[in-house]
Amino acid sequence: MKIAIMGAGALGGSFGFLLAEAGSDVTLVDVDQAKIDALRREGLTLVMPDGSRRHRPIKATTRPDEVGVVDLVQISVKGYHTSAAAELARPLVGSDTYVLSLQNGLKNLQRISAVLPDAKVVGGVTGYSAMPLGPTTIRFSPSAAGITLGRYDGSEDSGLEHVAATFAAAGLETHLAHGDIREPIWRKLLANVSVNAVAALTGLTGREIQEIEPAERLVRALAQETAAVARAQGFTFAELETADDWVIATLDWVGDNKVSMLQDMENGRRTEIDTLNLAVVERGEHYGVDTPLNWVIGLLVQIREQKVLRDRQAAGEASRPQLRVAGGGQSGV
């Protein structure tokens, strides 16, 4: 397949590396010229869980018009950059192009569809994770959860079997969703909403949240509140019945690692709180479910973000270029 990945960050870079290594024609697209120059000059290195390092050259550009129409566009940017990434991807999208989002949270699929209404928009979730070790080096972490894909409009599409087979050939375990792709998205959202902001505000790892009783209580309460919103929207998947126990159990997978929102907070980056907790608040308002915990913790994260921004502006620090745009609108998930 001919593939373009919008966003040369940790997960996008990891998937791009593995897909290219398996024989796909892959180009990473990013607006950070310095990063693109480094990738062109040095190639990309993937550090595997056993410590081994895999290296290869990788195609990378800031100019998607130089790439042309592709078979698959993967959107691999933070949720607040989704609309901008979709706009930038216009030259890559033809009548048969799939546009895939494996991003966390709500709103991403609707934002893509609003910009690219004729694209075959595909949603999904992944258990794979990655962490940048430098501009051209990424630590990649496999996951038994793999990847689950499905069309945003819920339609059956045999072409997705080829997409799934391409990812599987790259060593990425991939499954097609049976039924509504919104269900696996909400299942992962339940864990992310309950854990990420708590970790970001406290600095706790997954194991520490399990060990510190007030943190565990807060995570459990967020899980129960978020599950109530999911049920109000009509979801009935099994994890909703014991949402708090299920979320606490997922922390075994996190262990001593730091979740991505905590990494963003520590590095002074904007978080995805608007597509996580605050998106749950919006959905709760729509379905008549009170969400005071998600509202408060969402505001606390925003306060922290704005404090960091004010400090940087006061220090005269220039921000690095990013795919950014003000997002908005109701989520289609």
C-alpha positions as CSV (number, residue, x, y, z in Angstrom):
1,M,0.0,0.0,0.0
2,K,1.0,3.6,-0.5
3,I,0.6,5.2,3.0
4,A,1.0,8.7,4.4
5,I,1.2,9.2,8.1
6,M,0.2,12.7,9.3
7,G,2.4,13.4,12.3
8,A,5.9,12.1,12.7
9,G,5.6,11.6,16.5
10,A,6.2,8.5,18.5
11,L,3.3,6.3,17.5
12,G,3.1,7.6,13.9
13,G,6.8,7.1,13.5
14,S,6.7,3.6,15.0
15,F,3.9,2.5,12.7
16,G,5.5,4.2,9.7
17,F,8.8,2.4,10.4
18,L,7.2,-1.1,10.8
19,L,4.9,-0.6,7.7
20,A,7.9,0.5,5.6
21,E,10.0,-2.3,6.8
22,A,7.3,-4.7,5.7
23,G,7.3,-3.3,2.2
24,S,4.7,-0.5,2.1
25,D,5.5,2.8,0.5
26,V,5.3,5.1,3.6
27,T,5.9,8.8,3.9
28,L,5.8,10.7,7.2
29,V,4.2,14.1,7.0
30,D,4.9,16.8,9.6
31,V,5.1,20.6,9.7
32,D,8.2,20.5,11.9
33,Q,10.9,21.2,9.3
34,A,13.7,20.5,11.7
35,K,12.3,17.1,12.6
36,I,11.7,16.2,8.9
37,D,15.3,17.3,8.0
38,A,16.7,15.1,10.8
39,L,14.6,12.1,9.6
40,R,15.8,12.5,6.1
41,R,19.4,12.9,7.2
42,E,19.6,10.2,9.9
43,G,16.7,7.9,9.3
44,L,14.6,6.4,12.1
45,T,15.6,4.1,14.9
46,L,13.1,1.9,16.8
47,V,14.1,0.6,20.3
48,M,12.3,-2.6,21.0
49,P,11.2,-3.9,24.5
50,D,14.2,-6.3,24.6
51,G,16.6,-3.3,24.1
52,S,17.4,-4.1,20.5
53,R,17.6,-1.2,18.0
54,R,16.3,-1.3,14.5
55,H,17.2,1.4,12.0
56,R,16.1,2.3,8.5
57,P,15.8,5.3,6.2
58,I,12.3,6.8,6.1
59,K,10.6,9.1,3.6
60,A,9.5,12.3,5.3
61,T,8.2,15.7,4.1
62,T,6.4,18.8,5.1
63,R,4.8,18.9,1.6
64,P,2.0,16.4,1.1
65,D,1.4,17.7,-2.4
66,E,4.8,16.1,-3.3
67,V,3.5,12.7,-2.2
68,G,0.2,12.7,-4.2
69,V,-2.8,10.5,-3.7
70,V,-2.3,7.5,-1.4
71,D,-4.2,4.4,-0.4
72,L,-4.2,5.2,3.3
73,V,-3.8,8.3,5.4
74,Q,-3.2,7.7,9.1
75,I,-3.9,10.7,11.3
76,S,-1.4,10.5,14.2
77,V,-1.5,13.8,15.9
78,K,-3.0,15.1,19.2
79,G,-6.8,15.5,19.1
80,Y,-6.6,19.3,19.0
81,H,-4.5,19.1,15.8
82,T,-6.9,16.8,14.0
83,S,-8.7,19.4,11.8
84,A,-5.4,21.0,10.8
85,A,-3.9,17.6,9.9
86,A,-7.0,16.7,7.8
87,E,-6.7,20.0,6.0
88,L,-3.0,19.4,5.3
89,A,-3.9,15.9,4.0
90,R,-6.2,17.1,1.2
91,P,-3.6,16.4,-1.6
92,L,-3.2,12.9,-0.3
93,V,-6.9,11.9,-0.5
94,G,-8.6,10.5,-3.6
95,S,-12.0,8.8,-4.1
96,D,-10.6,5.4,-2.8
97,T,-8.4,6.7,0.0
98,Y,-9.0,5.5,3.5
99,V,-8.4,8.0,6.3
100,L,-7.6,6.2,9.6
101,S,-7.7,7.7,13.1
102,L,-6.3,5.6,16.1
103,Q,-6.3,8.7,18.3
104,N,-7.6,8.8,21.8
105,G,-10.8,10.3,22.8
106,L,-14.0,11.7,21.1
107,K,-14.5,14.2,18.3
108,N,-11.6,13.1,16.0
109,L,-13.6,11.1,13.5
110,Q,-16.2,13.9,13.2
111,R,-13.5,16.5,12.7
112,I,-11.9,14.4,9.9
113,S,-15.2,13.8,8.2
114,A,-16.1,17.5,8.4
115,V,-12.9,18.4,6.5
116,L,-12.8,15.3,4.2
117,P,-16.4,14.4,3.6
118,D,-15.7,12.2,0.6
119,A,-13.0,10.1,2.3
120,K,-13.5,6.6,3.7
121,V,-13.0,7.5,7.3
122,V,-12.0,4.7,9.6
123,G,-11.9,4.7,13.3
124,G,-10.2,2.5,15.7
125,V,-8.2,1.9,18.9
126,T,-4.8,0.6,19.6
127,G,-3.0,-0.8,22.6
128,Y,0.4,-0.1,21.2
129,S,2.3,2.7,22.7
130,A,5.6,4.6,22.0
131,M,7.8,7.2,23.6
132,P,10.2,9.5,21.8
133,L,13.8,9.2,23.0
134,G,15.0,11.9,20.5
135,P,14.0,13.5,17.2
136,T,14.8,10.3,15.3
137,T,14.7,7.6,18.0
138,I,11.5,6.0,19.4
139,R,10.9,3.3,22.1
140,F,8.1,1.1,20.9
141,S,5.9,-1.0,23.2
142,P,3.9,-3.9,21.7
143,S,0.5,-4.9,23.2
144,A,-1.7,-7.9,23.2
145,A,-4.6,-5.6,22.6
146,G,-3.3,-4.8,19.1
147,I,-5.4,-2.7,16.8
148,T,-9.2,-2.7,16.1
149,L,-10.6,-0.9,13.0
150,G,-14.0,-0.1,11.6
151,R,-15.7,2.4,9.3
152,Y,-16.9,5.6,11.0
153,D,-20.4,5.2,9.3
154,G,-20.7,1.6,10.5
155,S,-20.8,0.2,7.0
156,E,-19.3,-3.1,6.0
157,D,-16.2,-2.6,3.8
158,S,-14.2,-5.5,2.3
159,G,-11.4,-3.1,1.5
160,L,-10.6,-2.8,5.1
161,E,-9.4,-6.4,5.1
162,H,-6.5,-5.3,2.9
163,V,-5.7,-2.5,5.4
164,A,-5.8,-4.9,8.3
165,A,-3.7,-7.4,6.4
166,T,-1.1,-4.7,5.6
167,F,-0.8,-3.8,9.3
168,A,-0.7,-7.5,10.3
169,A,2.2,-8.1,7.8
170,A,4.1,-5.3,9.6
171,G,3.8,-7.3,12.9
172,L,0.9,-5.2,14.2
173,E,-1.9,-7.5,15.3
174,T,-5.1,-6.0,13.7
175,H,-8.7,-6.9,13.9
176,L,-11.8,-5.6,12.2
177,A,-14.6,-4.4,14.5
178,H,-17.8,-6.5,14.6
179,G,-20.5,-4.0,14.7
180,D,-20.2,-0.4,16.0
181,I,-16.6,0.9,16.0
182,R,-17.8,3.4,18.7
183,E,-17.9,0.6,21.2
184,P,-14.2,-0.1,21.3
185,I,-13.5,3.6,21.2
186,W,-15.7,4.2,24.2
187,R,-14.1,1.2,26.0
188,K,-10.7,2.7,25.7
189,L,-12.1,6.1,26.5
190,L,-13.4,4.8,29.8
191,A,-9.9,3.9,30.9
192,N,-8.2,7.0,29.5
193,V,-10.8,9.4,31.1
194,S,-10.6,7.7,34.5
195,V,-6.8,7.5,34.7
196,N,-5.0,10.1,32.5
197,A,-5.9,13.4,34.1
198,V,-5.4,11.9,37.6
199,A,-1.9,10.8,36.7
200,A,-1.2,14.1,34.9
201,L,-2.2,16.2,37.9
202,T,-0.5,14.0,40.6
203,G,2.6,12.7,38.7
204,L,1.6,9.1,39.7
205,T,2.4,6.1,37.6
206,G,-0.2,3.3,37.1
207,R,1.2,1.3,40.0
208,E,1.3,4.3,42.3
209,I,-2.4,5.0,41.6
210,Q,-3.2,1.5,42.7
211,E,-1.1,1.9,45.9
212,I,-2.4,5.3,47.0
213,E,-5.9,5.0,48.3
214,P,-7.3,8.5,47.6
215,A,-6.0,8.3,44.0
216,E,-7.6,4.9,43.5
217,R,-10.9,6.3,44.9
218,L,-10.9,9.2,42.5
219,V,-10.1,6.9,39.5
220,R,-13.0,4.6,40.5
221,A,-15.4,7.6,40.9
222,L,-14.4,8.9,37.4
223,A,-15.0,5.5,35.9
224,Q,-18.5,5.2,37.4
225,E,-19.4,8.7,36.2
226,T,-18.1,8.1,32.7
227,A,-19.9,4.7,32.5
228,A,-23.2,6.4,33.3
229,V,-22.7,8.7,30.3
230,A,-21.9,5.7,28.1
231,R,-25.0,3.9,29.2
232,A,-27.1,7.0,28.6
233,Q,-25.9,7.0,25.0
234,G,-27.0,3.4,24.6
235,F,-23.8,1.4,25.0
236,T,-24.1,-1.9,26.9
237,F,-20.6,-3.5,26.6
238,A,-19.7,-5.7,29.6
239,E,-17.0,-3.4,31.1
240,L,-19.6,-0.9,32.0
241,E,-21.1,-3.2,34.6
242,T,-18.0,-3.1,36.8
243,A,-16.4,0.0,35.3
244,D,-14.3,0.9,38.3
245,D,-12.9,-2.5,38.9
246,W,-12.1,-2.9,35.2
247,V,-10.3,0.5,35.0
248,I,-8.2,-0.3,38.1
249,A,-7.3,-3.7,36.5
250,T,-6.0,-1.9,33.4
251,L,-3.4,-0.1,35.6
252,D,-1.6,-3.5,35.7
253,W,-0.7,-2.9,32.1
254,V,0.5,0.7,32.8
255,G,2.7,-0.5,35.7
256,D,5.6,1.9,36.5
257,N,5.1,3.8,33.2
258,K,3.9,7.3,32.8
259,V,0.7,7.8,30.8
260,S,0.9,10.1,27.8
261,M,-1.0,13.0,29.5
262,L,1.5,13.0,32.3
263,Q,4.4,13.1,29.8
264,D,2.7,16.0,28.1
265,M,2.2,17.9,31.4
266,E,5.9,17.3,32.4
267,N,7.1,18.6,29.1
268,G,4.9,21.6,29.0
269,R,2.8,20.4,26.1
270,R,-0.9,20.9,25.6
271,T,-2.9,17.8,26.7
272,E,-5.9,16.1,25.0
273,I,-8.2,17.0,27.9
274,D,-10.9,18.4,25.5
275,T,-11.3,15.1,23.7
276,L,-11.3,13.1,26.9
277,N,-12.8,14.4,30.2
278,L,-14.3,17.6,28.8
279,A,-15.8,15.7,25.9
280,V,-17.5,13.4,28.4
281,V,-18.9,16.5,30.1
282,E,-20.3,17.7,26.7
283,R,-21.9,14.3,26.1
284,G,-23.3,14.2,29.6
285,E,-25.0,17.5,29.1
286,H,-26.5,16.2,25.9
287,Y,-27.9,13.1,27.5
288,G,-28.9,14.6,30.9
289,V,-26.1,13.0,33.0
290,D,-24.3,15.1,35.6
291,T,-20.5,14.9,35.3
292,P,-19.1,17.1,38.1
293,L,-15.9,15.0,38.5
294,N,-15.0,15.1,34.8
295,W,-15.8,18.8,34.7
296,V,-13.6,19.7,37.7
297,I,-10.6,17.6,36.7
298,G,-10.9,18.9,33.2
299,L,-10.7,22.5,34.4
300,L,-7.8,21.7,36.7
301,V,-5.8,20.3,33.7
302,Q,-6.7,23.4,31.6
303,I,-5.6,25.7,34.5
304,R,-2.2,23.9,34.6
305,E,-1.8,24.2,30.9
306,Q,-2.5,27.9,30.9
307,K,-0.1,28.4,33.8
308,V,2.7,26.7,31.8
309,L,1.8,28.8,28.7
310,R,1.9,32.1,30.7
311,D,5.2,31.1,32.2
312,R,6.7,30.4,28.8
313,Q,5.4,33.7,27.4
314,A,6.8,35.5,30.3
315,A,10.2,33.9,29.6
316,G,9.9,34.7,25.9
317,E,10.1,31.1,24.9
318,A,9.2,30.4,21.3
319,S,7.0,27.3,20.7
320,R,8.0,24.8,18.2
321,P,5.8,24.5,15.0
322,Q,3.0,22.0,15.3
323,L,-0.1,20.9,13.4
324,R,-2.6,23.0,15.4
325,V,-6.0,24.4,15.0
326,A,-8.8,25.3,17.3
327,G,-11.1,22.3,17.4
328,G,-14.9,22.3,18.0
329,G,-18.2,20.8,17.3
330,Q,-20.0,17.8,18.7
331,S,-18.4,14.4,18.5
332,G,-19.8,11.8,16.2
333,V,-18.7,9.0,18.5
